[in-house]
Amino acid sequence: MKNSLGAAALGFQHLLAMYAGAVLVPLIVGDALGLTPEQLTYLVAIDILLCGVATILQIVNNRFFGIGLPVVLGCTFTAVGPMIAIGAEFGISAIYGSILASGLFVVVISGFFGSLVRFFPPVVTGSVVTIIGITLIPVAINNMGGGQGASDFGSLTNISLAFGTLLFIILVYRFATGFIRAISILLGLIAGTVAATIMGVVDFTAIKDASYFHMVEPFYFGAPTFEWSAILTMCLVAMVSLVESTGTYFALSDITEKKLTEKDLAKGYRAEGLAIVLGGIFNSFPYTTFSQNVGLIQMSGVKSRKIILITGLMLITLGFLPKVAAATTIIPTAVLGGAMVAMFGMVIAQGIKMLSKIISESQENSMIIACSVGLGLGVTVVPELFAQLPSSIQILTSNGIVAGSVTAIALNIVFNMLPSKRKQPVRVPVQKSAINH
């Protein structure tokens, strides 16, 4: 009995460590797409459920899929900006068409993605992550004011809640340690919502109206539609996520002392592809490994897949309980905005961290970063720049993340992969002096 309770407690600890990251993505995307409270509740619930399914797909170890490591999966923040952009341009059906297509793409390339990794060195992935983080910051700032178009945008109440939440997260992160520090975002959301409740600005209607139990529904938001630029965007996001997951796999490999083979990596990639396909079918999100849970495994020293299985089952159970999902939807927009500044800022920081290791290696890397980040941000701010180009070319230029990513990949090939034709310095033969004779 004690062992069972201990295992359940450890599994719940992993759930708490990833919960804020898991629910923030549907809340941000759903708010940006203007979903109703009922639709937002479904989006949060199905996301939590599929986080559990995706996790279990990875921890199993059969002939076809599963890395067989104690890894927790959740929706990737890398997809937030692209999903919002795709939804704004083509509608929500195109989001899920692109997710479905990118999942199938990952399944197809899983067997040989290891050989494609060379096209995604840190200079490329770091640039892409940095671009995505930068393009997300305006979303956070708008939410800090109460949400774009809100009648009380920038009110003292919204600003107080936003900065109060951000300050709380900063203080927890500064003075707490270990697990408490790891869930600082979650604690900040709770504290901000409590403060907002005291101020009388929290609406509990969504919780009252939500049912106690529901069944999942494929294509809840309608049949998917397929747009080439949206598919290309999500495939790039998927490949960047696979590169990040590869790092997580090897980190867990070291912790658990399990040597990974190319076949193991292929099964891991395939499991992620299957999870992304399920995200497209059930109108959820692309899924990837969560690094915060790796830190928790390292901190606790508990490396058992059984604990992660319990976490996955807990997530699946919560996904069938709309009241639990609805509880997260009552978080005021301003509170979300305060937490989002920290979360998206950390995305940028992660990108900068990846780039800091290689930017000084060569001037070529500096040029790759300068052009890709500059172009990615520029197209995001001025999307009409390429409006006169043919639609076939606009597939690569209509979205800042795609434009920046393609630029980084192309320039990396030009500077770091093609044979160099630089002139070698001319060596002047040294004449022997008479003294030497």
Secondary structure in CASP SS format (residue, H / E / C, confidence):
PFRMAT SS
TARGET T0000
AUTHOR 0000-0000-0000
METHOD secondary structure of the structure
MODEL  1
M C 1.00
K H 1.00
N H 1.00
S H 1.00
L H 1.00
G H 1.00
A H 1.00
A H 1.00
A H 1.00
L H 1.00
G H 1.00
F H 1.00
Q H 1.00
H H 1.00
L H 1.00
L H 1.00
A H 1.00
M H 1.00
Y H 1.00
A H 1.00
G H 1.00
A H 1.00
V H 1.00
L H 1.00
V H 1.00
P H 1.00
L H 1.00
I H 1.00
V H 1.00
G H 1.00
D H 1.00
A H 1.00
L H 1.00
G C 1.00
L C 1.00
T C 1.00
P H 1.00
E H 1.00
Q H 1.00
L H 1.00
T H 1.00
Y H 1.00
L H 1.00
V H 1.00
A H 1.00
I H 1.00
D H 1.00
I H 1.00
L H 1.00
L H 1.00
C H 1.00
G H 1.00
V H 1.00
A H 1.00
T H 1.00
I H 1.00
L H 1.00
Q H 1.00
I H 1.00
V C 1.00
N C 1.00
N C 1.00
R C 1.00
F C 1.00
F C 1.00
G C 1.00
I C 1.00
G C 1.00
L C 1.00
P C 1.00
V C 1.00
V C 1.00
L E 1.00
G E 1.00
C E 1.00
T C 1.00
F H 1.00
T H 1.00
A H 1.00
V H 1.00
G H 1.00
P H 1.00
M H 1.00
I H 1.00
A H 1.00
I H 1.00
G H 1.00
A H 1.00
E H 1.00
F H 1.00
G C 1.00
I H 1.00
S H 1.00
A H 1.00
I H 1.00
Y H 1.00
G H 1.00
S H 1.00
I H 1.00
L H 1.00
A H 1.00
S H 1.00
G H 1.00
L H 1.00
F H 1.00
V H 1.00
V H 1.00
V H 1.00
I H 1.00
S C 1.00
G C 1.00
F C 1.00
F H 1.00
G H 1.00
S H 1.00
L H 1.00
V H 1.00
R H 1.00
F H 1.00
F C 1.00
P C 1.00
P H 1.00
V H 1.00
V H 1.00
T H 1.00
G H 1.00
S H 1.00
V H 1.00
V H 1.00
T H 1.00
I H 1.00
I H 1.00
G H 1.00
I H 1.00
T H 1.00
L H 1.00
I H 1.00
P H 1.00
V H 1.00
A H 1.00
I H 1.00
N H 1.00
N H 1.00
M H 1.00
G C 1.00
G C 1.00
G C 1.00
Q C 1.00
G C 1.00
A C 1.00
S C 1.00
D C 1.00
F C 1.00
G C 1.00
S C 1.00
L H 1.00
T H 1.00
N H 1.00
I H 1.00
S H 1.00
L H 1.00
A H 1.00
F H 1.00
G H 1.00
T H 1.00
L H 1.00
L H 1.00
F H 1.00
I H 1.00
I H 1.00
L H 1.00
V H 1.00
Y H 1.00
R H 1.00
F H 1.00
A C 1.00
T C 1.00
G H 1.00
F H 1.00
I H 1.00
R H 1.00
A H 1.00
I C 1.00
S H 1.00
I H 1.00
L H 1.00
L H 1.00
G H 1.00
L H 1.00
I H 1.00
A H 1.00
G H 1.00
T H 1.00
V H 1.00
A H 1.00
A H 1.00
T H 1.00
I H 1.00
M C 1.00
G C 1.00
V C 1.00
V C 1.00
D C 1.00
F C 1.00
T H 1.00
A H 1.00
I H 1.00
K H 1.00
D H 1.00
A C 1.00
S C 1.00
Y C 1.00
F C 1.00
H C 1.00
M C 1.00
V C 1.00
E C 1.00
P C 1.00
F C 1.00
Y C 1.00
F C 1.00
G C 1.00
A C 1.00
P C 1.00
T C 1.00
F C 1.00
E C 1.00
W H 1.00
S H 1.00
A H 1.00
I H 1.00
L H 1.00
T H 1.00
M H 1.00
C H 1.00
L H 1.00
V H 1.00
A H 1.00
M H 1.00
V H 1.00
S H 1.00
L H 1.00
V H 1.00
E H 1.00
S H 1.00
T H 1.00
G H 1.00
T H 1.00
Y H 1.00
F H 1.00
A H 1.00
L H 1.00
S H 1.00
D H 1.00
I H 1.00
T H 1.00
E C 1.00
K C 1.00
K C 1.00
L C 1.00
T C 1.00
E H 1.00
K H 1.00
D H 1.00
L H 1.00
A H 1.00
K H 1.00
G H 1.00
Y H 1.00
R H 1.00
A H 1.00
E H 1.00
G H 1.00
L H 1.00
A H 1.00
I H 1.00
V H 1.00
L H 1.00
G H 1.00
G H 1.00
I H 1.00
F C 1.00
N C 1.00
S C 1.00
F C 1.00
P C 1.00
Y E 1.00
T E 1.00
T E 1.00
F C 1.00
S H 1.00
Q H 1.00
N H 1.00
V H 1.00
G H 1.00
L H 1.00
I H 1.00
Q H 1.00
M H 1.00
S H 1.00
G C 1.00
V C 1.00
K C 1.00
S C 1.00
R H 1.00
K H 1.00
I H 1.00
I H 1.00
L H 1.00
I H 1.00
T H 1.00
G H 1.00
L H 1.00
M H 1.00
L H 1.00
I H 1.00
T H 1.00
L H 1.00
G H 1.00
F C 1.00
L C 1.00
P H 1.00
K H 1.00
V H 1.00
A H 1.00
A H 1.00
A H 1.00
T H 1.00
T H 1.00
I C 1.00
I C 1.00
P C 1.00
T H 1.00
A H 1.00
V H 1.00
L H 1.00
G H 1.00
G H 1.00
A H 1.00
M H 1.00
V H 1.00
A H 1.00
M H 1.00
F H 1.00
G H 1.00
M H 1.00
V H 1.00
I H 1.00
A H 1.00
Q H 1.00
G H 1.00
I H 1.00
K H 1.00
M H 1.00
L H 1.00
S H 1.00
K C 1.00
I C 1.00
I C 1.00
S C 1.00
E C 1.00
S C 1.00
Q H 1.00
E H 1.00
N H 1.00
S H 1.00
M H 1.00
I H 1.00
I H 1.00
A H 1.00
C H 1.00
S H 1.00
V H 1.00
G H 1.00
L H 1.00
G H 1.00
L H 1.00
G H 1.00
V H 1.00
T H 1.00
V H 1.00
V C 1.00
P H 1.00
E H 1.00
L H 1.00
F H 1.00
A C 1.00
Q C 1.00
L C 1.00
P C 1.00
S H 1.00
S H 1.00
I H 1.00
Q H 1.00
I H 1.00
L H 1.00
T H 1.00
S C 1.00
N C 1.00
G H 1.00
I H 1.00
V H 1.00
A H 1.00
G H 1.00
S H 1.00
V H 1.00
T H 1.00
A H 1.00
I H 1.00
A H 1.00
L H 1.00
N H 1.00
I H 1.00
V H 1.00
F H 1.00
N H 1.00
M H 1.00
L C 1.00
P C 1.00
S C 1.00
K C 1.00
R C 1.00
K C 1.00
Q C 1.00
P C 1.00
V C 1.00
R C 1.00
V C 1.00
P C 1.00
V C 1.00
Q C 1.00
K C 1.00
S C 1.00
A C 1.00
I C 1.00
N C 1.00
H C 1.00
END
